[in-house]
Amino acid sequence: MGKTISNLQKWRYVAGQSARVAWYAGHYAAVNRIRGPLVRAGEQPFRPSGAIPDIRSLAREIRTLFDRDLKNVVAGYYRAPEMRDDPRRLVDKSLRFLLDARRVEARRQADRHNDVNMRHGSNIYPDYYLQNFHYQTDGWLSEGSAELYDTQVEVLFAGTADAMRRQALVPIADYLEGRDQRHVHLADIGCGTGRFLREIKRNWPRLNVTGVDLAPDYLEKTKRALRRWSRTRTLQAAAEALPFEKASQDIVTASYLFHELPPEVRTRALCEVVRVLKPGGRFILIDALQTGDRTSMDGLLEFFPRAFHEPYFETYLAEDFEHRLAADMSLLSTTSGYLTKVMCFQKHII
């Protein structure tokens, strides 16, 4: 493993990631200009238990993330990221995002988080799903929501979301070393628009992958993201009721899913992961930092559910995944990058 990377390639990486941060941070600044007060009338001012990091501290964290990302590329864990954003598509997505941001802000000010788009009907969706997480338009249930989602996430994380997700490719590479991809099955639960699955297939094109999500319009985006490759499929299902046979998956991944599950549903979803994994299989959890992971960030983590509608985030911050899974899995590694951490578990071999 490992390869030589030229100075030109390094320059392209640094320039590309710097441009992403500038682009999406600019959008964040624009949203802040239209955002009203975070404290509504009658509410107590927000006072985090710890300090909220300043811009310089966040910039250092972002640089550290990109340094690790580039080192992983040089080490041969995964390919360099694509740098081919279509300027016209970027501008179109930017305009859509900024126009929608006013609707999101109006919903936040009115605390309206239950006006989801019900075009698909509600009988197949659990109650917790039928709300506007972070006050998004239509909840998860429209084509428009699916079109805006990736831009919204990148704006929230100042252009670092893809780089943070890529850190989860390292434990996948470790597991696949010496194995025939064609005999390995990976399920990505809560796959959203398929952005993470696309990175997986870019690096391991013969791997058998399944994207699982409840949102039909997001699954359509996943299908389009994976259309270049074979050995792919999508399934509409909830994480707490996975449509797989027992011990049928070698790897299960979940990115930014578990902080949006109620505690009791989170427990059922973890049980499902244990059920569908083969002995020796890996569960790779990609999600937000938790309280105590990096104390300098604790105040910012407390601020997040205050600024956005994230009703289960506080319970996620205190969730002890290692303890919860100890009877069935061992924690192999934990890494972090900026605001995300990656936990890799291995199911016990009996």
Secondary structure as the mmCIF struct_conf table of DSSP 4:
data_model
#
loop_
_struct_conf.conf_type_id
_struct_conf.id
_struct_conf.beg_label_comp_id
_struct_conf.beg_label_asym_id
_struct_conf.beg_label_seq_id
_struct_conf.end_label_comp_id
_struct_conf.end_label_asym_id
_struct_conf.end_label_seq_id
HELX_RH_AL_P HELX_RH_AL_P1 ASN A 7 ILE A 34
BEND BEND1 LEU A 38 VAL A 39
HELX_LH_PP_P HELX_LH_PP_P1 ARG A 40 ARG A 40
TURN_TY1_P TURN_TY1_P1 ALA A 41 GLY A 42
HELX_LH_PP_P HELX_LH_PP_P2 GLU A 43 PHE A 46
BEND BEND2 SER A 49 GLY A 50
HELX_LH_PP_P HELX_LH_PP_P3 ALA A 51 PRO A 53
HELX_RH_AL_P HELX_RH_AL_P2 ILE A 55 ALA A 75
TURN_TY1_P TURN_TY1_P2 GLY A 76 GLY A 76
BEND BEND3 TYR A 77 TYR A 78
HELX_LH_PP_P HELX_LH_PP_P4 ARG A 79 GLU A 82
HELX_RH_AL_P HELX_RH_AL_P3 PRO A 87 ALA A 110
TURN_TY1_P TURN_TY1_P3 ASP A 111 ASP A 111
TURN_TY1_P TURN_TY1_P4 ARG A 119 HIS A 120
BEND BEND4 SER A 122 SER A 122
TURN_TY1_P TURN_TY1_P5 ASN A 123 ILE A 124
BEND BEND5 TYR A 125 TYR A 125
HELX_RH_3T_P HELX_RH_3T_P1 ASP A 127 TYR A 129
BEND BEND6 LEU A 130 GLN A 131
HELX_RH_3T_P HELX_RH_3T_P2 PHE A 133 TYR A 135
TURN_TY1_P TURN_TY1_P6 THR A 137 TRP A 140
BEND BEND7 SER A 142 SER A 142
HELX_RH_AL_P HELX_RH_AL_P4 GLU A 143 LEU A 156
TURN_TY1_P TURN_TY1_P7 PHE A 157 GLY A 159
HELX_RH_AL_P HELX_RH_AL_P5 ALA A 161 ARG A 166
TURN_TY1_P TURN_TY1_P8 GLN A 167 ALA A 168
HELX_RH_AL_P HELX_RH_AL_P6 LEU A 169 LEU A 176
TURN_TY1_P TURN_TY1_P9 GLU A 177 GLY A 178
BEND BEND8 ARG A 179 ARG A 179
HELX_RH_3T_P HELX_RH_3T_P3 GLN A 181 HIS A 183
STRN STRN1 HIS A 185 ILE A 189
TURN_TY1_P TURN_TY1_P10 GLY A 190 GLY A 190
TURN_TY1_P TURN_TY1_P11 GLY A 192 THR A 193
BEND BEND9 GLY A 194 GLY A 194
HELX_RH_AL_P HELX_RH_AL_P7 ARG A 195 ASN A 203
TURN_TY1_P TURN_TY1_P12 PRO A 205 ARG A 206
BEND BEND10 LEU A 207 LEU A 207
STRN STRN2 ASN A 208 ASP A 213
BEND BEND11 LEU A 214 LEU A 214
HELX_RH_AL_P HELX_RH_AL_P8 PRO A 216 ALA A 225
TURN_TY1_P TURN_TY1_P13 LEU A 226 ARG A 228
BEND BEND12 SER A 230 ARG A 231
STRN STRN3 THR A 232 GLN A 236
TURN_TY1_P TURN_TY1_P14 ALA A 239 GLU A 240
BEND BEND13 ALA A 241 ALA A 241
BEND BEND14 PHE A 244 PHE A 244
TURN_TY1_P TURN_TY1_P15 LYS A 246 ALA A 247
STRN STRN4 GLN A 249 SER A 255
BEND BEND15 TYR A 256 TYR A 256
HELX_RH_3T_P HELX_RH_3T_P4 PHE A 258 GLU A 260
BEND BEND16 LEU A 261 LEU A 261
HELX_RH_AL_P HELX_RH_AL_P9 PRO A 263 VAL A 276
STRN STRN5 LEU A 277 ALA A 288
TURN_TY1_P TURN_TY1_P16 THR A 291 ASP A 293
BEND BEND17 ARG A 294 ARG A 294
HELX_RH_3T_P HELX_RH_3T_P5 THR A 295 MET A 297
HELX_RH_AL_P HELX_RH_AL_P10 ASP A 298 ALA A 307
TURN_TY1_P TURN_TY1_P17 PHE A 308 HIS A 309
TURN_TY1_P TURN_TY1_P18 PRO A 311 TYR A 312
HELX_RH_AL_P HELX_RH_AL_P11 PHE A 313 LEU A 317
TURN_TY1_P TURN_TY1_P19 ALA A 318 ALA A 318
HELX_RH_AL_P HELX_RH_AL_P12 PHE A 321 LEU A 325
TURN_TY1_P TURN_TY1_P20 ALA A 326 ASP A 328
STRN STRN6 MET A 329 GLY A 337
TURN_TY1_P TURN_TY1_P21 TYR A 338 LEU A 339
STRN STRN7 THR A 340 LYS A 347
#
